[in-house]
Amino acid sequence: MSHPEYPYNGNEIAVIGMSGRFPQAENLEAFWRNLTEGKDCISHYSSQELEEAGIDPSILSHPNYIRAKGEIGQLDAFDAAFFGINPKDAELMDPQHRMMLECAWEALEHAGYQPAECGGSVGVFAGKSMSSYLFLNLYPHLQKMLATGNLQAAIGNDKDSMVTTISYRLNLKGPSIAVQSSSSTSLVSVCMAAQSLLTYQCDMALAGGITVGPPERAGYLHEPGGIMSADGYCRAFDENSSGFVPGNGYGLVVLKRLDEAIRDKDHIWSVIKGFAVNNDGADKISYTAPSVGAQSEVIAAAQALAEVHPQTIGYVEAHGTGTRMGDPIEVEALTQAFRHGTEQLGYCPIGSVKTNIGHLDSAAGIAGFIKATLMLHHKQIPPTLNYKRSNPAIDFDNSPFYVNNKLMDWTEQAYPRRAGVNSLGMGGTNAHVVLEEGPQESSTAVAAAPGWSILPVSAKTEVSLNGNLERLQQYLREDTKTELADAAYTLSVGRQTFGHRAAVVCSTAEEAVLALETADPDAIYHGESPSRKRPLVFMFTGQGSQYAGMAEGIYASEPVFREHFDRCAVQIKNLTGMDIQPLIQAVKNHPQALDVNETALTQPLLFAVEYAMARLLISRGFRPQALIGHSLGEYAAAAIAEVFSLEDAVLLVCRRAEWMSRTERGDMLAVGLSREAVDGYLQARITLAAVNGPTLCVLSGEKAAIAELEHLLAEEGIYHKRLATSHAFHSPLMQPVVAPYRELLRQIQLHEPVTPLMSCLTGTWLQAEEATDPEYWTRHILEPVVFMDGLEALLHEGNRLFVELGPGSALCSLGRQNPAAANDSVWVPAIRPAHRQDEDAKVLAQAMANLWVWGAELDWELYYGNEPRRRVPLPTYAFSHQSYWVYPEAVPVSTHTAAARGIHASGVSVPPNPAPEPYSGHHARPEVTAVYRAPEGRTEQQLVDILEGELHLQPVGVDDDFFELGGHSLLATQVLERIRQAMGVQLSIDSIFLHPTVSGMAPLLENTLQNVSKKQTIEQLFQEMAAMSSEEIASGLAEDKLKPGGGKG
């Protein structure tokens, strides 16, 4: 239901993405499920569990020690290689820094954006709790690390550097501000981010907070009258409340100005209508005490900015710590604020997520914010746990509020659903946010037309790729509301492209699920490309593979193809009187009898199909780096390269075909012989027409002569096949065409190719002077096509992708069979051959998917053009977690780590492995550009040993780039110091930037060592001479003159 009577005021901020982990909730889907099920997510431990976790037995025996905590697990788990962080630095990083890096990436993906392409600057506003990892785990080793890692340990654990680390690693260039206000930190971060957006300091913002740290499995000492629960349960607002239970967790939301989110068709989870932040000042009993007045003021200020009446607020997510004093003060403050606008009683439910997950300190506010957002999205109000009767100090009867302790639907009213979120920090910084449900999605132009979709998926490792595919499969199986085309669009534009790739071609979600379950090779394409910009070659087929109805489905489904084909068809009809459209549409229903193999028709038709196909691929973002055409195909290539205009190209092709069709008829014969071997079969009536491969040539000549040759080749057992052509092209029979064609060419304006074009007349790149010379195109008629030479010239440059734009896969077959083709050469036909019965649109989608997985550069925004697609929330990246952990000197008997629990990229636990050794060992070499090459010689081995020690990974290859392995300037200084200590050579910092590989640095070191050795030798000589008498020096010089070669003997 829309509410036009409640218009937006221009100050609204949209929540377009979220990510987080909370106790017993690996993701937000699990978090919401736990909330609706009324699940207590606090872990309650036995004494044995805590002893095994390293808790002192004497503390456990204390009568007030409460064995409860909100636990998330896997504190050591991190995908360091994904962010380009070396293992040593990862071990020194506070888990809060690591987890927020992954969370930031997930939140942006959840919003449907990749960090590199957010359409503007992105701010980061977040805070964290004190680093217990620094004090409990790193501090015992601090003395050992002072010389090698103290600054990096400081950067990796300091509160100030967490948000700037996120900005650096994700290349986010908006404001990057660490926010610290105790328990209200993360909601204050949301308010600051919203303010930054409203003042146009950034265009998108990440906001939230985190509290995570060791000991993960632990309890706490309850103090009577204190703030922590007496029994391990948080009973917010209840008569038996005694405080909160501490917990670990974190969350981030992605914010954007609402009008821009609507314009960009983002998924809007909720809308921030108003927000406010203030401080108690000294108007209270003590620094740690709350203030009714200040809390009431901040709530009223947020409602005033939101321009909403308090009676329209249908839920309040309270700070709700369950403390005897805090809850009554908070409810009183809320009541005072609401009384500015309403006297109504008991209409607004109130709740606290702390009853489910505990108090997350710096992440408490974002937990409540995400909970309220999910409530608005799902239109349900979950129960607040552990509530039976109210705290007698809370006067609910005379307030607008009541505690909701059961799951209920959030019924629709005459105004939008709205919620208030409250967060209060020790020290008096208070924050309040007014949220509203997102705008109703427009139903216009959302449903996709029937067709084939490409679901592109990529990752930095094979493990993560499989995890991403598993997550996608599960999502498509469970979600029945999302348009498949919207999912495909979001995967295309909202995910960064990495080297390990897969693409699913499907027309329905059910097809995609089945293909993923069965690993159908006709529906899922896998590839690997270290480069995002692998060179793409467009290949244009020559005459012989045409058939009636070729590209019919593409003509019907692709407007760009149809536009360019029709443009050609109109001119062809004007020039020749022939209508080629029936040959690409319903051939049977057309009264005109047309022979698709008749030269006068075939050549213009093929040109139109291939030119239109090239334009279609270019419009979809596939930009060729090179072009090659077989015979007639070179005209389509030249038109794309702008050697001549489309109009001139059509004119040339039509006249060429017309004049060729008037020549004496002949035949063409493919033979399985090399260029040299075929010479013995040539004669006056038979000439060489094409060299297609090392043992595949085409002969052309008079019909009788070709028939005689067929008999001879059959007797000799030599492969031969007659081609579907009406004339003997590239033979003397074409001589009558030469003179009029040369004259026509002289009237055409010819240009230098704008895209490199491989000539199949010369077998080399077409030069400007050739392209603009009418004689070149005249020679094209008579001389043989040396396609093999041109293809091999392209293959020798390596790493190219080839797509064939004519009907069938003749040129792809020639490419695959050529010995020069490398194993990584990729050959993709874009139009089905005549014998294949698949839909044309499906074959085209498969071709595009295949090209993308093997590294073709594809502009997905161009691919979708003006199609009105929406960004939708999809599963986020499946990180490949490893354990990065520095253990204190006393290692627990049992650890609860990702390594111990065996957490896969999909987040599924497997049976535990033995605990890793404390602070030792190396991590596996990450996937880098260079192929591993072992060290050779003493110098290379010494350098490898130093790098492995400093990076904490092995093996390091001699061609591996130091910075690609996670190195940086700070670590570079440490590496250079190790080199000085081990090898006695002091290199400048520039040396490692100029020579970042072992193979590059080793010669530099050896030359330096050699120069040092020479210098020492000269110095020693002068010292010896100084000690000699003049007679000894003269005698030595006399002896030297007697040696042959002036002392070289």
LUMFI-367216 format. One record per residue (C-alpha): x, y, z. Coordinates in steps of 0.2 Angstrom, whole numbers, padded with zeros to 4 digits, always signed. Layout:
<rs>
XYZ...
</rs>
This chain:
<rs>
+0000+0000+0000+0007+0017-0005+0004+0032+0006+0004+0048-0005-0003+0058+0010+0014+0056+0018+0026+0062+0006+0045+0062+0008+0053+0078+0014+0069+0076+0005+0079+0072+0020+0076+0053+0019+0090+0040+0018+0088+0023+0011+0095+0007+0019+0100-0003+0003+0111-0016+0010+0116-0025+0026+0128-0038+0033+0132-0044+0050+0135-0059+0062+0127-0061+0079+0127-0075+0092+0121-0091+0084+0117-0082+0067+0130-0084+0053+0120-0071+0043+0105-0060+0043+0093-0073+0037+0098-0084+0052+0097-0069+0063+0079-0065+0058+0074-0083+0060+0081-0083+0077+0071-0067+0081+0055-0074+0075+0057-0090+0083+0060-0082+0100+0077-0090+0102+0088-0087+0116+0105-0086+0107+0116-0085+0123+0128-0099+0125+0128-0107+0143+0144-0117+0147+0149-0131+0158+0164-0129+0170+0173-0142+0159+0170-0132+0143+0177-0116+0151+0192-0125+0158+0196-0132+0141+0195-0115+0134+0208-0109+0147+0198-0101+0160+0206-0102+0177+0198-0115+0188+0199-0103+0203+0188-0091+0194+0176-0104+0189+0173-0109+0207+0168-0091+0212+0150-0092+0217+0146-0076+0206+0154-0082+0191+0141-0084+0177+0145-0096+0163+0136-0087+0149+0140-0076+0134+0134-0072+0116+0146-0082+0105+0149-0081+0087+0164-0092+0085+0178-0093+0071+0187-0077+0078+0203-0083+0069+0194-0086+0052+0199-0073+0038+0202-0073+0020+0218-0063+0020+0223-0066+0002+0207-0059-0004+0211-0042+0003+0230-0044-0002+0235-0045+0016+0250-0056+0020+0249-0070+0033+0260-0061+0045+0250-0045+0045+0234-0055+0046+0240-0063+0062+0244-0046+0070+0227-0039+0065+0213-0038+0078+0199-0050+0073+0188-0035+0073+0198-0027+0059+0197-0043+0049+0179-0046+0052+0174-0029+0047+0184-0030+0031+0174-0045+0026+0158-0037+0032+0160-0021+0022+0163-0031+0006+0147-0042+0010+0136-0027+0014+0141-0018-0003+0137-0034-0012+0121-0036-0003+0116-0019-0009+0120-0025-0027+0136-0015-0028+0155-0019-0031+0167-0007-0022+0175-0002-0038+0159+0004-0046+0147+0012-0033+0144+0027-0044+0152+0040-0032+0161+0042-0016+0158+0029-0002+0160+0035+0016+0164+0023+0031+0158+0027+0048+0161+0013+0062+0168+0009+0078+0175-0005+0088+0178-0011+0106+0195-0012+0114+0206-0025+0107+0207-0039+0119+0217-0048+0106+0231-0036+0108+0232-0037+0126+0228-0056+0128+0237-0063+0113+0249-0051+0106+0256-0043+0122+0265-0059+0128+0275-0059+0112+0278-0040+0111+0296-0040+0116+0300-0052+0102+0290-0042+0089+0297-0025+0094+0310-0025+0080+0299-0033+0067+0281-0029+0069+0276-0017+0082+0270-0003+0070+0260-0016+0060+0253-0023+0076+0248-0005+0082+0239-0002+0065+0230-0018+0065+0223-0016+0083+0220+0003+0085+0203+0009+0085+0208+0024+0074+0214+0013+0059+0199+0001+0057+0188+0011+0046+0203+0018+0036+0209+0000+0033+0192-0003+0026+0193+0012+0015+0210+0008+0009+0207-0011+0005+0191-0007-0004+0197+0009-0012+0182+0019-0004+0186+0038-0006+0172+0046+0005+0174+0052+0023+0182+0038+0034+0179+0041+0052+0181+0031+0067+0166+0033+0079+0168+0029+0098+0154+0033+0110+0154+0016+0120+0137+0007+0118+0130+0019+0106+0144+0019+0094+0136+0010+0080+0120+0019+0080+0129+0036+0081+0139+0029+0066+0123+0028+0057+0118+0045+0061+0135+0053+0056+0134+0043+0039+0116+0050+0036+0122+0067+0040+0137+0065+0028+0125+0059+0014+0113+0074+0017+0127+0086+0016+0134+0078+0000+0150+0073+0008+0148+0056+0000+0136+0047-0011+0134+0031-0002+0140+0026+0016+0144+0011+0027+0139+0012+0045+0140+0001+0060+0151-0007+0073+0159-0022+0081+0163-0030+0097+0173-0046+0095+0188-0053+0104+0195-0066+0115+0192-0075+0126+0178-0081+0115+0171-0094+0126+0170-0086+0144+0159-0080+0157+0159-0065+0169+0158-0061+0187+0141-0054+0192+0141-0040+0205+0125-0038+0215+0117-0021+0210+0129-0021+0195+0125-0020+0176+0128-0039+0172+0114-0052+0174+0114-0063+0189+0109-0079+0180+0115-0077+0162+0098-0071+0155+0094-0053+0150+0076-0049+0156+0073-0032+0149+0059-0022+0157+0055-0037+0168+0052-0037+0187+0066-0050+0189+0079-0041+0178+0097-0040+0184+0107-0034+0170+0113-0040+0153+0124-0054+0146+0139-0048+0136+0141-0054+0118+0151-0054+0102+0144-0048+0086+0145-0035+0072+0135-0027+0058+0136-0014+0044+0122-0006+0034+0124+0003+0017+0115+0020+0016+0111+0031+0001+0100+0046-0002+0082+0040-0005+0079+0049-0021+0095+0042-0029+0091+0024-0022+0074+0025-0031+0081+0032-0047+0094+0018-0047+0081+0004-0043+0090-0001-0028+0082-0013-0016+0076-0002-0001+0075-0012+0016+0070+0003+0026+0071+0022+0026+0079+0033+0039+0066+0048+0041+0075+0056+0055+0090+0055+0068+0098+0064+0082+0113+0063+0093+0116+0072+0110+0125+0070+0127+0119+0070+0145+0132+0083+0150+0133+0084+0169+0115+0083+0171+0115+0067+0181+0122+0058+0196+0138+0051+0189+0148+0049+0173+0141+0032+0170+0123+0036+0175+0109+0039+0162+0099+0055+0160+0080+0056+0157+0081+0073+0150+0094+0071+0138+0087+0055+0132+0070+0062+0130+0077+0077+0120+0086+0066+0107+0071+0056+0104+0060+0071+0101+0074+0079+0090+0074+0064+0079+0055+0064+0077+0055+0082+0073+0068+0080+0059+0058+0066+0053+0042+0076+0053+0032+0062+0060+0019+0061+0073+0024+0050+0088+0007+0041+0086+0012+0035+0069+0027+0025+0077+0022+0007+0078+0037+0000+0087+0052+0005+0097+0068-0005+0098+0075+0001+0115+0092+0000+0122+0084-0011+0134+0099-0018+0144+0089-0026+0158+0097-0016+0172+0086-0011+0186+0089+0008+0184+0093+0009+0166+0076+0002+0159+0065+0013+0169+0074+0029+0164+0074+0024+0146+0055+0021+0146+0052+0037+0155+0062+0047+0143+0053+0038+0128+0036+0043+0136+0041+0061+0139+0046+0062+0121+0030+0054+0114+0020+0065+0125+0024+0080+0115+0012+0073+0102+0001+0060+0109-0008+0056+0126-0013+0038+0119-0009+0024+0130-0002+0006+0127-0002+0007+0108+0016+0005+0104+0026-0011+0107+0043-0010+0114+0057-0023+0114+0075-0026+0115+0086-0038+0105+0098-0040+0120+0086-0053+0127+0091-0063+0112+0109-0060+0109+0116-0051+0124+0124-0034+0124+0136-0031+0110+0143-0015+0117+0150-0005+0101+0138-0016+0090+0123-0015+0101+0115-0001+0091+0117-0008+0074+0110-0025+0080+0094-0015+0085+0094-0005+0069+0096-0021+0058+0082-0029+0069+0070-0015+0066+0074-0014+0048+0070-0033+0045+0054-0030+0055+0049-0016+0043+0054-0027+0028+0045-0043+0034+0030-0034+0042+0032-0044+0058+0036-0039+0076+0046-0053+0085+0044-0057+0104+0055-0049+0117+0061-0064+0128+0061-0067+0146+0047-0055+0150+0033-0059+0161+0028-0044+0172+0035-0027+0171+0049-0019+0182+0039-0010+0196+0049+0005+0193+0042+0006+0175+0025+0014+0173+0019+0005+0157+0001+0008+0161+0003+0027+0159+0014+0026+0144+0012+0024+0125+0021+0007+0127+0019-0011+0131+0032-0025+0130+0028-0037+0115+0032-0055+0120+0025-0065+0106+0027-0065+0087+0014-0054+0078+0010-0047+0061+0013-0029+0059-0004-0024+0053-0006-0010+0040-0012+0007+0045-0017+0023+0036+0001+0028+0037+0018+0019+0034+0025+0007+0046+0038+0016+0057+0050+0011+0071+0061+0021+0083+0078+0014+0087+0086+0019+0103+0105+0017+0108+0113+0024+0124+0131+0025+0128+0141+0025+0144+0147+0043+0146+0130+0050+0140+0131+0050+0121+0113+0045+0115+0107+0042+0098+0089+0039+0091+0084+0035+0073+0066+0035+0066+0064+0022+0052+0050+0019+0040+0046+0005+0028+0053+0006+0011+0043+0013-0004+0032+0001-0013+0041-0006-0028+0034+0000-0045+0025-0014-0054+0029-0006-0071+0042-0013-0082+0049-0025-0069+0043-0042-0077+0056-0049-0089+0052-0054-0106+0054-0073-0109+0072-0076-0114+0089-0083-0109+0099-0076-0094+0117-0077-0090+0121-0079-0071+0140-0074-0070+0149-0080-0054+0167-0077-0050+0180-0078-0036+0198-0077-0032+0200-0095-0028+0192-0111-0034+0186-0115-0016+0177-0098-0016+0169-0100-0033+0162-0117-0028+0155-0109-0012+0147-0095-0022+0139-0107-0034+0132-0117-0019+0125-0101-0011+0117-0096-0028+0109-0113-0030+0102-0113-0013+0095-0095-0015+0087-0099-0032+0079-0115-0025+0072-0106-0010+0068-0089-0017+0053-0089-0028+0049-0070-0029+0064-0063-0037+0064-0060-0056+0078-0071-0063+0083-0056-0075+0085-0045-0059+0096-0058-0051+0106-0060-0067+0108-0041-0068+0113-0039-0050+0126-0053-0052+0133-0044-0068+0134-0026-0062+0135-0029-0043+0149-0041-0042+0168-0038-0045+0175-0050-0058+0189-0061-0053+0200-0074-0061+0190-0090-0057+0173-0089-0066+0158-0099-0070+0142-0093-0079+0125-0102-0079+0114-0100-0095+0096-0103-0091+0078-0097-0095+0071-0100-0078+0077-0102-0060+0072-0120-0060+0083-0123-0075+0097-0114-0066+0095-0125-0050+0095-0141-0060+0110-0136-0070+0119-0132-0054+0114-0148-0046+0119-0159-0061+0134-0148-0067+0126-0148-0084+0141-0144-0096+0128-0137-0109+0122-0124-0096+0137-0120-0085+0153-0114-0092+0169-0113-0082+0184-0104-0086+0199-0096-0078+0207-0079-0083+0220-0070-0073+0217-0055-0084+0200-0045-0085+0205-0039-0102+0209-0054-0112+0211-0049-0131+0195-0053-0141+0196-0057-0159+0180-0056-0170+0181-0069-0184+0170-0067-0200+0165-0082-0209+0166-0084-0228+0154-0091-0241+0150-0109-0239+0142-0111-0222+0126-0101-0225+0108-0109-0223+0091-0102-0224+0085-0096-0207+0102-0093-0200+0101-0081-0185+0082-0081-0186+0080-0082-0167+0092-0068-0164+0083-0057-0177+0067-0060-0167+0074-0057-0150+0088-0044-0152+0083-0027-0157+0101-0021-0160+0104-0036-0172+0087-0033-0180+0091-0014-0183+0107-0017-0191+0101-0031-0202+0086-0022-0208+0097-0007-0212+0108-0018-0223+0092-0027-0230+0084-0011-0236+0100-0005-0245+0102-0023-0253+0085-0022-0259+0087-0005-0266+0103-0010-0275+0098-0028-0281+0079-0029-0280+0082-0044-0269+0073-0045-0252+0084-0055-0240+0073-0053-0225+0063-0069-0229+0079-0079-0227+0080-0074-0209+0062-0075-0205+0048-0087-0210+0055-0094-0226+0041-0106-0230+0028-0093-0231+0036-0082-0243+0031-0084-0261+0048-0078-0268+0059-0093-0273+0076-0089-0266+0092-0100-0267+0102-0096-0252+0117-0104-0261+0116-0092-0275+0131-0081-0275+0122-0065-0279+0111-0068-0264+0123-0077-0252+0136-0064-0251+0125-0049-0246+0115-0060-0234+0131-0066-0225+0138-0049-0224+0121-0042-0217+0121-0056-0204+0139-0055-0199+0139-0036-0198+0123-0036-0187+0130-0049-0176+0146-0039-0173+0136-0024-0169+0126-0034-0157+0141-0040-0148+0149-0023-0147+0133-0016-0140+0133-0029-0126+0150-0023-0121+0162-0035-0131+0175-0024-0139+0186-0033-0151+0205-0030-0151+0207-0038-0168+0197-0043-0183+0200-0057-0196+0188-0062-0210+0189-0077-0222+0187-0070-0240+0170-0062-0240+0171-0061-0221+0185-0048-0223+0172-0036-0230+0162-0037-0214+0178-0035-0204+0183-0020-0214+0166-0012-0211+0167-0014-0192+0185-0007-0193+0178+0008-0203+0189+0005-0218+0173+0010-0228+0156+0015-0222+0142+0003-0221+0133+0010-0236+0149+0008-0246+0152-0009-0239+0135-0015-0244+0137-0007-0262+0154-0016-0264+0147-0033-0258+0132-0032-0269+0141-0027-0285+0155-0040-0281+0142-0054-0279+0132-0048-0294+0147-0048-0306+0154-0064-0299+0137-0073-0302+0138-0068-0320+0155-0077-0323+0156-0095-0329+0151-0107-0315+0164-0118-0307+0167-0128-0291+0178-0127-0275+0185-0142-0267+0193-0144-0249+0207-0156-0249+0217-0163-0235+0234-0158-0241+0247-0145-0236+0251-0129-0247+0267-0138-0253+0258-0155-0257+0244-0147-0266+0255-0139-0279+0256-0156-0289+0237-0155-0292+0237-0137-0299+0235-0134-0317+0228-0121-0329+0210-0125-0325+0213-0128-0306+0221-0115-0294+0224-0113-0276+0209-0103-0268+0213-0105-0249+0226-0111-0236+0215-0114-0221+0227-0126-0211+0243-0135-0212+0235-0149-0221+0219-0141-0227+0218-0131-0243+0204-0126-0255+0205-0128-0274+0195-0119-0286+0192-0121-0305+0181-0127-0319+0167-0139-0315+0174-0153-0326+0192-0151-0320+0186-0152-0302+0176-0167-0305+0191-0176-0313+0202-0171-0298+0189-0178-0286+0191-0195-0295+0210-0194-0293+0209-0189-0275+0197-0203-0271+0209-0216-0280+0223-0209-0269+0213-0210-0253+0216-0191-0250+0202-0182-0240+0192-0170-0251+0175-0162-0250+0165-0151-0262+0160-0134-0255+0142-0127-0256+0146-0113-0268+0140-0108-0285+0156-0102-0293+0174-0105-0292+0180-0090-0282+0198-0085-0281+0202-0092-0298+0205-0085-0315+0186-0088-0319+0184-0072-0309+0194-0062-0321+0179-0053-0329+0175-0045-0312+0192-0037-0309+0191-0022-0321+0173-0015-0316+0177-0019-0298+0193-0009-0298+0184+0006-0306+0170+0005-0293+0183+0005-0279+0191+0021-0286+0174+0029-0282+0174+0023-0264+0182+0033-0250+0194+0021-0240+0201+0023-0223+0214+0016-0211+0207+0003-0200+0202+0009-0183+0203-0008-0176+0218-0019-0180+0213-0030-0195+0222-0046-0200+0223-0048-0219+0220-0065-0226+0227-0059-0243+0244-0056-0235+0243-0066-0219+0249-0050-0209+0241-0035-0202+0232-0024-0214+0242-0008-0216+0234+0009-0220+0242+0010-0237+0234-0007-0241+0217-0003-0234+0216+0013-0244+0222+0005-0260+0209-0001-0272+0221-0013-0279+0222-0023-0263+0203-0026-0264+0204-0030-0282+0218-0043-0279+0206-0050-0266+0195-0057-0280+0208-0068-0288+0222-0072-0276+0221-0086-0263+0215-0083-0245+0229-0087-0233+0218-0088-0218+0231-0100-0210+0244-0087-0210+0233-0073-0203+0227-0085-0189+0244-0091-0185+0250-0073-0184+0236-0070-0171+0240-0086-0162+0258-0082-0160+0253-0066-0150+0245-0078-0137+0231-0077-0124+0217-0072-0137+0199-0077-0137+0191-0080-0154+0172-0078-0158+0165-0083-0175+0151-0072-0180+0145-0081-0196+0134-0096-0196+0142-0112-0189+0159-0115-0182+0170-0118-0198+0183-0105-0193+0183-0111-0175+0187-0129-0181+0201-0122-0191+0208-0113-0176+0207-0128-0164+0216-0139-0177+0230-0127-0180+0246-0133-0171+0250-0115-0166+0234-0114-0156+0239-0115-0137+0230-0125-0124+0222-0109-0117+0215-0103-0134+0197-0102-0134+0185-0104-0149+0167-0099-0148+0154-0099-0162+0140-0086-0159+0127-0093-0172+0122-0111-0172+0126-0122-0188+0112-0128-0199+0112-0146-0191+0110-0140-0173+0092-0137-0167+0095-0127-0151+0087-0110-0150+0097-0096-0158+0095-0085-0143+0102-0099-0132+0117-0102-0143+0121-0083-0142+0119-0083-0123+0130-0098-0122+0143-0089-0133+0143-0074-0122+0144-0084-0106+0159-0094-0113+0168-0078-0118+0166-0070-0101+0172-0085-0091+0188-0085-0102+0191-0067-0099+0183-0056-0112+0181-0039-0106+0162-0036-0105+0153-0020-0100+0138-0027-0091+0129-0010-0090+0131-0009-0109+0125-0027-0110+0109-0023-0101+0107-0006-0110+0091+0003-0106+0083-0013-0099+0074-0008-0083+0081-0020-0071+0083-0019-0052+0097-0023-0040+0091-0037-0028+0099-0044-0013+0108-0060-0017+0120-0072-0008+0137-0063-0005+0155-0069-0007+0160-0086+0000+0177-0081+0008+0190-0094+0008+0194-0094+0027+0211-0099+0035+0216-0098+0053+0226-0082+0057+0230-0082+0076+0244-0078+0088+0242-0088+0103+0247-0082+0120+0261-0092+0128+0249-0104+0137+0239-0112+0123+0222-0119+0127+0219-0137+0127+0205-0135+0115+0202-0120+0103+0187-0115+0094+0194-0109+0078+0190-0110+0059+0205-0121+0057+0199-0132+0072+0181-0132+0066+0185-0134+0048+0174-0120+0041+0172-0121+0022+0169-0106+0011+0150-0110+0012+0150-0108+0031+0146-0126+0034+0155-0134+0049+0165-0151+0047+0172-0162+0061+0186-0153+0070+0205-0155+0067+0219-0154+0080+0222-0136+0086+0236-0127+0076+0253-0124+0084+0255-0107+0093+0263-0093+0083+0272-0104+0071+0272-0111+0053+0268-0103+0037+0252-0102+0026+0251-0108+0008+0256-0097-0006+0241-0087-0012+0235-0087-0031+0246-0074-0039+0250-0070-0057+0266-0078-0059+0268-0097-0061+0278-0104-0047+0297-0106-0050+0309-0113-0037+0325-0104-0033+0341-0108-0041+0358-0104-0033+0362-0098-0016+0357-0079-0018+0339-0084-0024+0337-0096-0010+0343-0084+0004+0330-0071-0003+0316-0084-0003+0320-0089+0015+0319-0071+0020+0303-0068+0011+0295-0083+0018+0300-0079+0035+0293-0061+0034+0277-0065+0025+0273-0081+0035+0269-0090+0019+0278-0103+0008+0283-0107-0005+0288-0091-0012+0292-0092-0031+0307-0082-0038+0295-0073-0050+0282-0069-0037+0279-0050-0035+0282-0045-0017+0267-0033-0017+0256-0046-0024+0260-0057-0010+0254-0044+0002+0270-0034+0004+0270-0016+0008+0282-0002+0011+0283-0005+0030+0287-0024+0027+0299-0019+0014+0310-0010+0026+0310-0026+0037+0314-0037+0022+0329-0025+0018+0335-0026+0036+0335-0045+0035+0345-0044+0019+0358-0033+0027+0359-0045+0042+0360-0061+0032+0371-0055+0017+0380-0039+0023+0372-0028+0010+0362-0012+0013+0350-0009-0001+0339+0006-0003+0320+0005-0001+0319+0010-0020+0327-0007-0024+0312-0017-0019+0300-0006-0028+0310-0007-0044+0314-0026-0042+0299-0033-0032+0304-0052-0037+0318-0063-0031+0323-0066-0049+0325-0047-0051+0333-0043-0034+0346-0058-0035+0356-0050-0049+0356-0033-0040+0362-0041-0024+0376-0051-0033+0382-0036-0042+0382-0026-0026+0392-0040-0017+0404-0041-0032+0407-0023-0031+0410-0024-0013+0422-0038-0015+0432-0028-0029+0433-0013-0018+0440-0023-0003+0453-0031-0015+0459-0014-0021+0459-0008-0003+0470-0023+0002+0482-0020-0012+0485-0002-0007+0488-0008+0011+0501-0021+0005+0509-0008-0005+0510+0004+0009+0519-0009+0019+0532-0013+0005+0549-0005+0003+0553+0005-0014+0565-0009-0019+0551-0022-0017+0539-0012-0027+0552-0010-0041+0556-0028-0041+0537-0033-0042+0534-0021-0057+0549-0028-0066+0543-0046-0064+0526-0040-0070+0533-0034-0087+0541-0050-0090+0524-0059-0091+0516-0061-0108+0501-0051-0111+0506-0037-0099+0503-0046-0083+0488-0057-0089+0497-0073-0087
</rs>
